[in-house]
Amino acid sequence: MRTLRLLRHAKSDWSQAMEDHDRPLNRRGVRARQLIAEHIGGWPVGLVISSDAKRALDTAEPVVEALGCPLRVEPRVYGADAAGLLELVRGLPADVRDVMVVGHNPSLEELIELLCRTTARLRTAALATLRLDIDAWIEATPGCGTLVDLVTAADLR
């Protein structure tokens, strides 16, 4: 059994004209990422993989601190589709059983549908927990997972 946690970045700031990749979090996003970080503190996550987009990295920062685990910045997450994310999952380190990916929609929702054969709406700062019925990440295939939890920052207020 492996655990995959999918965290959509917190709410970003659209108040200034800038490249999508460079948008920071807005005030609501900053508060939401902290709520999520407080919620997951002490969980047995062994690795966080984040998109290299500023809003994803800003979301991941307090999460990694709360978990006390390494962060791997992965540029492929930013523009990946579900198949690309599945490829990333299949290449995760064998010695890490619980991984969190901080990324974007629609690819995170599509990955849940691919792995779990169910739909889930990931609002900003939503965290989905998937249990994968596999012994090694390389065995991840469509339908191998179950969505066991979905929480949003609004749920934690």
Disulfide bonds with the S-S distance in Angstrom:
none
